[in-house]
């Protein structure tokens, strides 16, 4: 699996005076293997600018457990709230290939940042 991420700050859902910073992230999961694989679960580690860690685990993504064919990209958008204008996310997807072997697809660390929060 090849996983890429696009992020954006959601100013309309944020309230900096209340330490509420909303972000959306769009995940693109390309099955770069030779056989179909199903995304079964997710594990996220979210760290805000103060070092506060949130761990999120659960089945599928956005209520789905997609079966991704070879050379096909599955894309979805979700979001998270932070108490600081900057943070990071990283994690993994639990996958099961069509030949019944299970594996973890790592999601590299990516940054969530309000525009102009980093000079």
C-alpha positions, -999 to 999 in steps of 0.1 A, spaced: 0 0 0 11 35 -8 -5 61 14 -5 99 9 -22 126 29 -36 161 21 -45 183 51 -64 216 55 -73 239 84 -111 244 89 -113 280 101 -152 279 101 -152 250 126 -124 264 147 -125 287 177 -89 297 187 -102 316 218 -115 283 231 -84 263 221 -103 245 194 -86 240 161 -103 218 135 -85 200 106 -96 179 77 -73 152 62 -78 134 29 -62 100 27 -53 83 -6 -46 45 -3 -31 30 -34 -30 -7 -36 5 -11 -50 4 -49 -46 -7 -76 -70 -38 -88 -52 -69 -71 -36 -66 -61 1 -93 -51 25 -88 -23 51 -101 -38 84 -92 -13 111 -72 19 118 -49 31 146 -41 68 149 -17 86 172 -25 123 173 -2 147 191 -10 184 197 16 212 201 16 207 239 25 170 235 -9 158 244 -15 123 228 -48 109 216 -50 74 203 -78 63 181 -85 27 172 -115 12 155 -129 -8 126 -126 5 91 -126 42 81 -157 65 79 -179 34 85 -164 14 56 -140 -15 53 -131 -11 16 -117 -39 -6 -90 -22 -27 -81 -38 -60 -45 -37 -74 -36 -4 -89 -68 12 -75 -67 42 -51 -93 45 -23 -98 80 -10 -116 93 20 -118 125 41 -121 127 79 -111 152 105 -98 159 140 -98 186 167 -67 198 184 -62 222 214 -33 239 196 -28 254 161 -2 228 153 0 190 157 9 157 140 -8 124 131 6 90 123 -7 55 124 -15 24 105 -42 4 88 -48 -33 96 -52 -50 62 -61 -85 50 -50 -95 15 -71 -118 -8 -47 -146 -1 -58 -143 36 -25 -129 50 -28 -99 73 -4 -70 74 -1 -34 87 0 -5 63 19 23 80 8 59 77 38 82 79 38 112 103 21 142 88 16 178 102 -16 196 109 -11 233 111 -32 265 110 -19 287 82 8 311 94 11 292 127 46 283 118 69 311 108 
